[in-house]
Amino acid sequence: MKASEIINQACEHQGVSKAELANRVGIFPSSLYRKLANESMTLNELQKYLQAIGVTAHVELVYDDGTAYNSTENHAQLLNHLEIMKKEMDLKENALQLQRKAFKDLRTDLNSAVGYLELGQKNEKKTSECLAKLKNVHSSMGRTIAYALGEGFGEEEEIVDDSSIEALEGKRVLVVDDNKINQEIISDLLEEYGLMVETSDNGEEAIDKVIKNDPGYFNFIIMDIEMPGIDGYDTTTRIRKMPNRIRANVPIIALSANANPEDRRKAALVGMDAFLAKPVDSHVLLSGLAKLQ
């Protein structure tokens, strides 16, 4: 039955005119007539108008397994389900828009990269300048591709200025990763900018180092997610529960090849301060540390 038929039947049964109904719900009669004519009434509105007439709506829900429920409580359940569906559709539309933007940005970055290469070839004096610009384009491409792949929609990394990165010199970082090659790559990158680096092969070892050293000994922890034994999430949870608040509040950056929205949400829930995708761009990593100091 259509919403207009339900309203008409209820008004007729209760002896309430459309004008009186409009007055009860606080709208102009013309607005109510349009809604009825266009069948544009939402379930929330239908419930509101029926209550104003003095009628209780019972909605039957039939599930895939054949189970059926009929009660006013299920009406609220249905409205909640529809609201969830709407939010999911909005998220998908937002993701699609971000993907479109990502591919447009990627095309722009590729054109810029070609232009800088050609400029550097024609003018040797500007080669170093063009290489620096190419590095920025590469960093931008990494974030753009992450968008296009659905990794962290709406979470574009803000690149900070060089002075903030220079202020990282002398800071101590604990790199937690079960892959020795990854440890070496990240360590070399950080040490090149004057940071002091220590490494751990797993979560247990990382926790032990945090406990054995003085509070505040580590300025940052870069935490791999997938590790043998306890993973990065559990390691972070145990650090955050340490009784000494200085140890417990050390900034932790997640570093993982899996960078989908669910992984990012889980990292935030356990108390990680940032989430970067592997392979990480050097300037993005340094910017992430600079923002947390």
Summary of the structure (lengths in Angstrom):
residues: 293
radius of gyration: 28.9
end to end distance: 61.7
largest distance: 89.1
contacts: 849
relative contact order: 0.08
helix: 61%
strand: 11%
